[in-house]
Each structure stands twice: as C-alpha cells, then as structure tokens.
Amino acid sequence: MAGKLRVTLVKSPISHTSATRGTVRALGLHRLGETVEVPDNPQTRGMARAIRFLVRTEEVSTAPVPAERRKTKEPSAAAQGGADEPTAGDRSPAARRTRPSTKKEESTA
C-alpha cells in the first residue's frame, strides 16, 4: 500500500451532507472532473470509500522510471539571459490583449 491513489470527482456533492462535502474538500477536490493523487494509506482509502458514490479511484504504481525515459528540463531562453521574445511587461497594452475590445470607439470629428 505504499503507492498513490488517483481520485477523480465524477459527481457533484452539492445535494449531499456537509460531512460529505468536507471529505471531498479534504481530499483536495474542487471541481467536477478534477483528479488528485493522494498517498495510499488507510486514512485516504477510508475517505475515498466514504464518498465512493461521488468519486472514481484507481491505484497508481510508483515504479521507478528508467533513466533513458526520464524527461529532462532544458532551461528556457529567458532563464539563460538571452530572451528573444518580449515578455508581457515589455509589450504595449494593445499587444497584450487576447481578444478585441467590446467597447465602441467614439469619433470626435
């Protein structure tokens, strides 16, 4: 039992008791479809069992990943000091906008 449990919230706890909602929050679940990995111990198994009608659980194996399959992070260009792309603070407010403004501009002519 020294692995992890993957717990996914599949049903809303809205119409259930406050103890049930508290158990959902204590497991770290906030939204429908959200998945968290918790330690596999008797306490968390009991919590998952208490709300089994709201969640889906599965065991996660913690087998070590071989060295050749491990992903290594390469430092980004910004971390190396030679940032080619401007950051959000370097751009003008109009360039930072992700969607067009819904305000209509008035003409002063």
C-alpha positions as CSV (number, residue, x, y, z in Angstrom):
1,M,0.0,0.0,0.0
2,A,2.9,2.4,-0.3
3,G,1.8,3.9,-3.6
4,K,-0.6,6.6,-4.5
5,L,-4.3,6.7,-5.2
6,R,-5.7,8.8,-8.1
7,V,-9.1,10.2,-7.1
8,T,-11.4,11.8,-9.6
9,L,-14.6,13.7,-8.7
10,V,-17.3,12.5,-11.1
11,K,-20.5,13.6,-9.4
12,S,-21.4,16.9,-7.7
13,P,-21.5,16.9,-3.8
14,I,-24.0,19.8,-3.8
15,S,-27.1,18.0,-2.6
16,H,-25.2,15.9,0.0
17,T,-24.4,16.4,3.6
18,S,-21.8,18.8,4.9
19,A,-19.7,15.9,6.1
20,T,-19.6,14.5,2.6
21,R,-18.7,17.9,1.1
22,G,-16.0,18.3,3.7
23,T,-14.5,14.9,2.8
24,V,-14.4,15.9,-0.9
25,R,-12.6,19.1,0.0
26,A,-10.2,17.3,2.4
27,L,-9.1,15.1,-0.5
28,G,-8.3,18.2,-2.4
29,L,-11.1,18.0,-4.9
30,H,-12.8,21.2,-6.0
31,R,-14.4,20.8,-9.5
32,L,-16.1,18.0,-11.4
33,G,-13.6,16.0,-13.4
34,E,-10.7,17.2,-11.3
35,T,-8.2,14.5,-10.4
36,V,-5.8,14.4,-7.5
37,E,-3.2,11.9,-6.4
38,V,-3.1,11.2,-2.7
39,P,-1.0,8.9,-0.6
40,D,-2.2,5.4,-0.4
41,N,-2.8,4.8,3.3
42,P,-5.8,3.6,5.4
43,Q,-6.9,7.2,6.1
44,T,-7.2,8.3,2.5
45,R,-8.7,4.9,1.4
46,G,-11.3,5.4,4.1
47,M,-12.1,8.9,2.9
48,A,-12.4,7.7,-0.7
49,R,-14.6,4.8,0.4
50,A,-16.9,7.2,2.4
51,I,-17.6,9.2,-0.8
52,R,-17.3,6.3,-3.3
53,F,-20.6,7.3,-4.9
54,L,-19.1,10.7,-5.9
55,V,-15.6,9.7,-7.0
56,R,-13.6,7.2,-9.1
57,T,-10.5,5.8,-7.6
58,E,-7.5,3.9,-9.1
59,E,-4.2,2.9,-7.8
60,V,-1.1,4.5,-9.3
61,S,2.1,2.4,-9.5
62,T,5.2,4.1,-8.2
63,A,7.7,2.0,-10.2
64,P,10.9,4.0,-10.9
65,V,11.2,5.3,-14.4
66,P,14.3,4.1,-16.3
67,A,17.0,6.8,-16.8
68,E,16.6,6.9,-20.6
69,R,12.9,7.6,-20.3
70,R,13.1,10.4,-17.9
71,K,12.3,13.8,-19.2
72,T,14.9,16.5,-18.5
73,K,14.0,20.1,-18.5
74,E,16.1,22.3,-20.6
75,P,16.5,25.9,-19.4
76,S,14.4,28.4,-21.3
77,A,15.8,31.3,-23.3
78,A,14.6,33.7,-20.6
79,A,16.4,31.8,-17.9
80,Q,19.6,31.9,-19.9
81,G,19.5,35.7,-20.1
82,G,19.0,35.9,-23.9
83,A,15.3,36.3,-24.2
84,D,14.3,36.6,-27.9
85,E,10.6,37.1,-27.3
86,P,9.3,40.1,-25.3
87,T,7.5,39.3,-22.0
88,A,4.0,40.5,-21.2
89,G,5.5,43.5,-19.3
90,D,7.6,44.6,-22.4
91,R,4.6,44.8,-24.8
92,S,2.1,47.6,-25.2
93,P,-1.3,47.2,-23.6
94,A,-2.9,46.8,-27.0
95,A,-0.5,43.9,-27.8
96,R,-1.3,42.2,-24.5
97,R,-4.9,42.0,-25.3
98,T,-6.1,38.4,-26.1
99,R,-9.4,39.4,-27.6
100,P,-10.7,42.5,-29.2
101,S,-12.3,45.1,-27.0
102,T,-16.1,45.2,-26.9
103,K,-16.1,49.0,-26.4
104,K,-17.1,51.1,-29.3
105,E,-14.8,53.9,-30.0
106,E,-16.5,57.3,-30.5
107,S,-15.3,59.5,-33.2
108,T,-14.7,63.2,-32.3
109,A,-15.0,64.6,-35.8
